[in-house]
């Protein structure tokens, strides 16, 4: 979940992509969705702001997860 980028070439690790998909799936099922939005656990928003799940994926791809999430 924290090992985001491949060290030997461009791109994201398979484990990171799988972790993002699993997180978003879980968040959409378990959390009380407000207009289809979930909290964003990226370092910029620190789980404080709500966004549509596709936007959360983009932020996670760009910034990763906050430490110890």
C-alpha distances in whole Angstrom, upper triangle without the diagonal:
4,6,7,10,13,15,18,18,17,14,11,9,10,7,5,8,8,5,7,10,10,9,12,14,14,15,18,19,19,20,23,23,25,26,23,21,18,17,14,12,12,14,17,17,16,16,19,20,20,20,20,17,17,18,15,13,15,14,10,11,13,12,8,7,10,10,10,9
4,5,9,11,13,17,17,16,14,11,10,12,9,7,10,11,9,10,14,14,12,15,18,17,18,21,22,22,22,25,25,27,28,25,23,20,18,15,12,11,12,15,16,15,16,19,20,21,21,22,19,19,19,16,14,15,14,10,11,12,10,7,7,9,8,9,9
4,6,8,10,13,14,13,11,8,7,10,8,6,10,11,10,11,15,15,15,17,20,20,20,23,25,25,25,29,28,30,31,28,25,23,21,18,15,14,15,18,19,18,19,23,23,24,23,24,21,21,20,18,16,16,15,12,11,13,12,9,10,12,11,13,13
4,7,9,12,12,11,9,6,6,9,8,5,8,11,10,10,13,14,14,16,18,19,20,22,24,24,25,28,27,28,29,26,23,21,20,16,14,12,13,16,18,17,18,22,22,22,21,21,19,18,17,15,13,13,12,9,8,9,9,7,9,12,12,14,14
4,6,9,8,7,6,4,6,9,10,8,10,13,13,13,16,18,18,19,21,23,23,25,27,28,28,31,30,31,31,28,26,24,23,19,18,15,16,18,20,20,22,25,25,25,24,24,21,20,19,18,15,14,14,12,9,10,11,9,12,15,15,18,18
4,6,6,6,6,6,5,9,10,10,11,14,15,15,18,19,20,22,24,25,26,28,30,30,31,34,33,34,35,31,29,27,26,23,21,19,20,22,24,24,25,28,28,29,27,27,24,22,22,21,18,17,18,15,13,14,14,13,16,19,19,20,21
4,6,8,9,9,9,13,13,13,15,18,18,19,21,23,23,25,27,28,29,31,33,33,34,37,36,37,38,35,32,30,29,25,23,21,21,23,26,26,27,30,31,31,30,30,27,26,25,24,21,20,20,18,16,16,16,15,18,20,19,22,22
4,7,9,11,11,14,15,15,17,19,20,21,23,25,26,27,29,31,31,33,35,36,37,40,38,40,40,37,35,33,32,28,27,24,24,26,29,29,31,34,34,34,32,32,30,28,28,26,23,22,23,21,18,18,19,18,21,24,23,25,26
4,6,9,10,13,15,15,16,18,20,20,22,24,25,26,28,30,30,32,34,35,36,38,37,38,38,35,33,31,31,27,26,23,24,25,28,28,30,33,32,32,30,30,28,25,25,24,21,20,21,19,16,16,18,18,21,24,24,26,26
4,7,9,12,15,14,14,17,18,18,20,22,23,23,26,28,28,29,32,33,33,36,34,35,35,32,30,29,28,24,23,21,22,23,25,26,27,30,29,29,27,27,25,22,22,21,18,17,18,16,13,13,15,15,19,22,23,25,25
4,7,9,12,10,10,14,15,14,16,19,19,20,22,24,25,26,28,30,30,32,31,32,32,28,27,25,25,21,21,18,20,21,23,24,25,27,27,26,24,24,21,19,19,18,15,14,15,14,10,11,13,13,16,20,21,23,22
4,6,8,7,7,10,11,11,13,15,16,17,19,21,21,23,25,26,27,29,28,29,29,26,24,23,22,19,18,16,17,19,21,21,22,25,24,24,22,22,19,17,17,16,13,12,14,11,8,10,12,10,13,17,18,20,19
4,5,5,6,9,10,11,13,14,15,17,19,20,21,23,25,26,27,30,28,31,31,27,26,24,23,20,19,17,19,21,23,22,23,26,26,26,24,23,20,19,20,18,15,15,16,13,11,13,14,12,14,17,18,19,18
4,5,5,6,8,10,11,12,14,16,17,18,20,21,23,24,25,28,27,30,30,26,25,23,23,21,19,18,21,23,24,24,23,27,27,26,24,23,19,18,20,18,15,16,17,14,12,15,16,14,15,19,19,20,19
4,6,5,6,9,10,10,12,14,15,16,18,20,21,22,23,27,26,28,29,26,24,22,21,19,17,17,19,22,23,21,21,25,25,24,23,23,19,19,20,17,14,16,17,13,12,15,16,12,13,16,17,17,16
4,5,5,6,9,10,10,12,14,15,16,18,20,21,21,25,24,26,27,23,21,19,18,16,14,13,16,18,19,18,18,22,22,21,20,20,16,16,16,14,11,13,13,10,9,12,12,9,10,13,14,15,14
4,5,5,6,9,10,11,12,14,15,17,19,20,21,24,22,25,25,21,20,18,18,16,15,14,17,19,20,19,19,22,22,21,19,18,14,13,15,13,9,11,13,10,8,12,13,10,12,16,17,18,16
4,5,5,6,9,10,11,12,14,15,17,18,19,23,22,24,25,21,20,18,18,17,16,16,19,21,21,21,20,23,23,21,20,19,15,15,16,14,11,14,15,12,11,15,16,13,13,17,18,18,16
4,5,5,6,9,10,10,12,14,15,16,17,21,20,23,23,20,19,16,16,14,13,13,16,19,18,17,16,20,20,19,18,18,14,14,16,13,11,13,14,10,11,14,14,11,10,13,14,14,12
4,5,5,6,9,10,10,12,14,15,16,19,18,20,20,17,15,13,13,11,10,11,14,16,16,15,14,18,17,16,15,14,11,11,12,9,7,10,10,7,8,12,12,9,9,13,15,15,12
4,5,5,6,9,10,11,12,14,15,18,17,19,20,16,15,13,14,13,13,14,18,19,19,18,17,20,19,17,15,14,10,10,13,10,8,11,13,10,11,14,15,13,13,16,18,18,15
4,6,5,6,8,10,11,12,14,17,16,19,20,17,16,14,14,14,13,15,19,20,19,18,17,20,19,18,17,16,12,13,15,13,11,14,15,12,14,17,17,14,13,16,17,17,14
4,6,5,6,9,10,10,11,15,14,17,18,15,13,11,11,10,10,12,15,17,16,15,13,16,16,15,14,13,10,12,13,10,9,13,13,10,12,16,15,12,10,13,15,14,11
4,5,5,6,9,10,10,13,12,14,15,12,10,8,10,10,10,12,16,17,16,15,13,16,15,13,11,10,7,9,11,8,7,11,12,10,12,15,15,13,12,15,17,17,14
4,6,5,6,9,10,13,12,15,16,12,12,10,13,13,14,16,20,21,19,19,16,19,18,15,14,12,9,11,14,12,11,15,16,14,15,19,19,17,15,18,20,20,16
4,5,5,6,8,11,12,15,16,13,13,10,12,13,13,16,19,21,19,18,15,18,17,15,15,14,11,14,16,13,13,17,17,15,17,20,20,17,15,17,19,18,14
4,5,5,5,9,9,12,13,11,9,7,8,10,11,14,17,18,16,15,12,14,14,12,12,11,9,12,13,11,12,15,15,14,16,19,18,16,14,16,18,17,13
4,6,6,8,7,10,11,8,8,7,10,12,14,16,20,20,18,18,14,16,15,12,11,10,8,11,13,11,12,16,16,15,18,20,20,18,17,19,21,21,17
4,6,8,8,12,13,11,11,10,13,15,16,19,23,24,21,20,17,19,18,15,15,14,11,15,17,15,16,19,20,18,21,24,23,21,19,21,23,22,18
4,7,8,12,14,12,12,10,12,15,15,19,22,23,20,19,15,17,17,15,16,15,13,17,18,16,17,20,20,19,22,24,23,21,19,20,22,20,16
4,6,9,12,10,9,7,9,12,14,17,20,21,17,17,13,14,14,11,13,13,12,16,16,14,16,19,19,18,21,23,22,20,18,19,21,20,16
4,6,9,9,9,8,10,14,16,19,22,22,19,18,14,15,14,11,13,13,13,17,17,16,18,21,21,20,23,25,24,23,21,21,24,23,19
4,6,5,6,6,9,13,15,18,21,21,18,18,14,14,13,9,10,10,10,14,14,13,16,18,18,19,21,23,23,22,20,21,24,24,20
4,5,5,7,10,13,16,19,22,20,17,18,15,14,12,8,9,9,11,14,14,14,17,19,19,20,22,24,23,23,21,22,25,25,21
4,6,9,12,15,18,20,23,22,19,20,17,16,13,10,9,8,11,13,13,14,17,18,19,20,22,24,24,24,23,24,27,28,24
4,7,11,13,16,18,21,20,18,19,16,16,13,9,8,6,7,10,11,11,14,16,16,17,20,21,22,21,20,22,25,25,22
4,7,9,13,15,18,17,14,15,12,12,9,6,5,4,6,9,9,9,12,14,14,15,17,19,19,18,17,19,22,22,19
4,6,9,12,15,15,12,12,9,10,8,5,6,6,6,10,10,8,11,13,12,13,16,17,17,16,14,15,19,19,15
4,6,9,12,12,9,9,5,6,5,4,6,9,9,12,10,8,11,13,11,11,15,16,15,14,12,12,15,16,12
4,6,9,9,6,7,5,7,6,6,7,9,8,11,9,5,9,10,8,8,12,12,11,10,9,10,13,14,11
4,7,8,7,5,4,8,9,10,11,13,11,13,12,8,10,11,9,8,11,12,10,8,6,6,9,11,7
4,5,6,6,7,10,10,11,12,14,13,13,11,8,9,10,6,6,9,9,6,6,5,5,9,11,9
4,6,5,8,10,11,14,14,17,16,17,14,12,13,13,9,9,11,10,7,7,6,5,8,11,10
4,6,9,9,10,12,13,16,16,16,13,11,13,12,8,10,12,10,8,10,9,8,12,15,13
4,6,6,6,9,10,14,14,15,12,10,13,13,9,10,14,12,10,11,10,9,12,15,13
4,5,8,11,12,16,15,17,14,12,14,15,11,11,15,14,11,11,9,6,10,11,9
4,6,8,10,13,13,15,13,10,13,15,12,11,15,15,13,12,9,8,11,12,9
4,7,10,14,14,17,14,12,15,16,13,14,18,17,15,15,13,12,15,15,13
4,7,10,12,14,11,10,14,14,12,13,17,16,15,15,14,13,17,18,15
4,7,9,11,10,8,12,13,12,13,16,17,16,16,15,15,19,20,16
4,6,8,6,6,10,10,10,12,14,15,15,15,15,16,20,21,18
4,6,5,6,9,10,11,13,15,16,17,17,17,18,22,23,19
4,5,5,6,9,10,11,12,14,15,15,14,17,20,21,17
4,5,5,7,9,10,11,13,14,14,15,18,21,22,19
4,5,5,6,9,10,11,12,13,14,16,20,21,18
4,5,5,6,9,10,10,10,10,13,16,18,15
4,6,5,6,9,10,9,10,14,17,18,15
4,5,5,6,9,9,12,14,18,20,17
4,5,5,6,7,9,11,15,17,15
4,5,5,4,6,9,12,14,12
4,6,6,9,12,15,17,15
4,6,10,12,15,18,16
4,7,9,11,14,13
4,7,9,12,10
4,6,8,7
4,6,6
4,6
4
